[in-house]
């Protein structure tokens, strides 16, 4: 995959000061909770049924907002569309404007800019969790360690030292549908604000997945657990911040796949509903 990424930052984007407050998904119109558009038999009779309905609403929202862009980028990638759809559901719930400033990452970028030790250690784990508590699925500290240390070893400390404080804060924030960290744009075509543009965002997401696959030698077309773990932890065997992160992703892939296959598959999906309820009820 080449380094050329289409798209530019959205004109008139929300200012950094406003975006860095906790951004919430906008209110949605009611969405049918199943692929058939009909409530599962018995309505809300159990927690498993309620969870199934919530999962369908979530994935249908992502599908409605993102499938056009996901399909476009997947034409040149071995990553299946349902993986990117599920990853979006896991990370932002389909909120394109989701942005979260991460103070610990900002402090580390400042240290790199000052030419200090590249090590990411010394940050209190409890404080880190409190700072990131409002993120749907924050990246683990190991994820940040891998990539922030690489910025130092790649000789980019001098570039960081020239940036204004606001630019460092943008690099220290996660952006958009799959919550890509701003520092990932360093050394690439594009700007941090381009991460709010769907085509740019998903193109870079595919690039990052390809880089993980090259580093750890796994197959992007089928090793989905490893892909989810890499996205959250930086390693295919990493321990995710949310213990249900991978399981949720795999369930959401199945829902997204059914939505992509259309009404015929959806009409045959009642057994899938029952299976999904069993899976969710086992959490």
Phi, psi and omega in degrees: 000128184281174185270003182275124183239126180287160171100154177230167181298144181295131180291141178069028179297155180302141182294156184302320182299327180276322183294326187288348169289160185298114182270127182254148174299143180289160181297135183257148168291154180304137180237132178305134187278355179232164181294341179272348184081010181238140178299143174302149182306134178092355179061219184272066183271345182210162178295328179296318178295316180299318179294322178299314179300317180296320179296316179296319178299315180299310185289325177295324176297314178299316181300314182296323184275328197241343191300323179304314183285323179295313179300320181299312183286332182284349176295336182245024183216155174273358176287124179287149182301324183293334176291312179296325176296315179292322178299319177297317178299317179297318193270317186229350185068018179091013180270104183296333185265009181295123179221136180223120176282133182245101187302322181295322178293319177302315180298321181290321176298321177297322179293320177297315181299329180276358179078022180277182184304136180284351184295144183264005183286176175089000178263126182299125183298320181295318179296320179300314181297320180294321181294327185259010189298333184273356177282140181302310176218087182294149173292152179284164178296330178295324177300310181295322180302313181302311188277325179288323175296326180292329176297321180292312183290339178279003177076026183264007179299320182295324177295317179298322183295339181272350184279146174291160183301321180299321179294322177296323179294324177294320178295333182267021179237153174261142193228141163075197191304316182250015176054059176281131178293139182302328183294348178290342180280347181297131181080006180239168174285132177116174181238168179303316182294341175296340180294346175275353177268121187305316183295315177299314185300309183289330175298315179292323177302317178295322177299315181295320177297319179296323178293320174300313182298320179293323181289321188247003174057058171235166188265118181291345182271351185208342184265072191284325177300315178298322180293317177298317181295319178299318183297325184268331188237345184088359180220147180288346178245016184289157178268117186288152179299321175256120183297343179261006186303310183290316181299315176301316181299317181294320177297316182292330173300317181296318179295315181297320179299318179296320179295321181291329183281346169097183187302323182299316178291321180298320181295334179266014190265006181298320178295325176297322175302314181296318179296317180297320178299320179296317181296312181293325179291344181274355183293000000 
